């Protein structure tokens, strides 16, 4: 089945997905798999590619080929801007997915920063493969030379690992820290956004940690009422969520004061 054509002047942001199945794939499993792929792509853009996210870039089916289940999907913005390619967004997502599956299948010890929803997405993506003992999933971002190959055994292993990681996240602990000093490492330029914000509280950890604000007013106070929030430091009350003793999330519940940083 042929689909629409794109402006050939821009590099095509293509992701090829192939499910080599040995028995019929349940429609619900296939739908869940592709929906999870699309959702994880959107979440990855919000976290890592705000320009593409702001353009509402999504995955679209360009072509369905014969032979098992083979779909070529492309990343484009609904505006269909001529000469604009989101190839880097696709390559970045493919690398993100490969790193996740390498960890979940035990091929790598490098643990990616994933939350509960991402683990659920990666488990759902491989659901049709996990149920078919002779099946194989191949995902290819050809222009980035990123290839993911998973057989049924590896798909089951990935799902089991994802469930264990979710259990660890659910057993995380929290603690209130009052009047600690926080400064932004990165912040999303949207008042209601809760994704992509990271801050540093050196008295707790020297590393950037994901930040959410308890109310929209707090985020407005810390970002949008200022010309450059990265030049400011904030005295805040924060609930620190930890996983295995390491800070995983800062929830800001109060801002006491702010002042200009003198280290910049």
PyMOL commands that set and color helices and strands:
alter all, ss='L'
color gray80, all
select helices_A, chain A and resi 27-48+50-54+87-104+116-125+127-130+142-144+152-170+216-224+229-231
alter helices_A, ss='H'
color red, helices_A
select strands_A, chain A and resi 14-20+58-65+69-76+136-141+146-151+173-186+198-201+205-213+232-243+246-260
alter strands_A, ss='S'
color yellow, strands_A
deselect
rebuild
show_as cartoon
